[in-house]
């Protein structure tokens, strides 16, 4: 389990390791990448560090080169579908947190079909579905049934739900789920305990071991991420890089996808105290690309259109589009959203932007691009 590696280096030491890197370390890492050699973990830490801030242009050029080598010109588009916002966990930064007095909703079978039909008509073939952590309302049988419905509409289905045991994951793979997304939120144990006050999500280690269980079950894709703004970002990037590298090596039949969501306004009184600047954010993404060139990098509509336009093709290989974070949101939901989105452009607008950049938008990760709205 990754937890053995995680325990070997305290979060505070991880921060110190990153901050100890020098410009000489950065230049060595960039030279290795430019020569086509593998960038090691210590090189990655140098690229994450503040010492790399003055090398952003070189990092961007190398990141573009590695992205094109591994992914060509393609950028995959997907849409998220929230099946439920009901939750028994108290996470102080989340709009769905148990304490927040918002209307709660779990989609019925007809409502799932209605939402799926809308997304299918938009051209979407790759869906990510999500729930809160209310196990009585969205138990395994509910999830299985939802997957059976969604597989009628979509060629590829991934999920971001509460952690399961290995058998639960295997059962959902048997129903047709290809991808598992489990964001750790924060890798800082002290911060984790202060943000997660009740519910199963309070169990940090069970969540931390979920990607291992998903890898053992045999998911085709495993998505990892840290929610930037909850703890020291240099410690987060150390642990996220360590975790992603471990998963990609141990479960080599699965592809690893990485996301770096930044905090956005949400229901409740949480105010982040450790925001990550745009320069830091892009440096982190470039460092991940040079360290893990075969891993997909996902960017959500949390980011601005300007940021998403800039990073598409440089490091990012997968974009969410027209996202709604409320159950039933695509058919006229009630704005029970998990967080505020930033990029509100339509699929045709994002499609046109990518085309203008010489990129090839695709609606599933194994097809060539085709016109928006075309039916297969």
Secondary structure, 3 states (H helix, E strand, C coil): CHHHHHHHCCHHHHHHHHHCCCHHHHHHHHHHHHCCCCCCHHHHHHHHCHHHHHHHHHHHHHHHHHHHHHHCCEEEEEEEEECECCCCCEECCCCCCCCCCCCCCECCHHHHHHHHHHHHHCCCCEEEEECCCCCCCCCHHHHHHHHHHHHCCCCEEEEECCCCCHHHHHHHHHHCCCEEECCCECCCHHHHHHHEEECHHHCHHHHHCHHHHHHHHCCCEEEEEECECCCCHHHHHHHHHHHHHHHHHHCCCCEEEEECCECCCCCCCCCCCCCCCHHHHHHHHHHHHHHCCCCEEEECCCCCHHHHHHHECCCECEEECCCCCCCCHHHCCCCCCCCCCCCCCCHHHHHHHHHHCCCEEECCCCCCCCCCCCCC
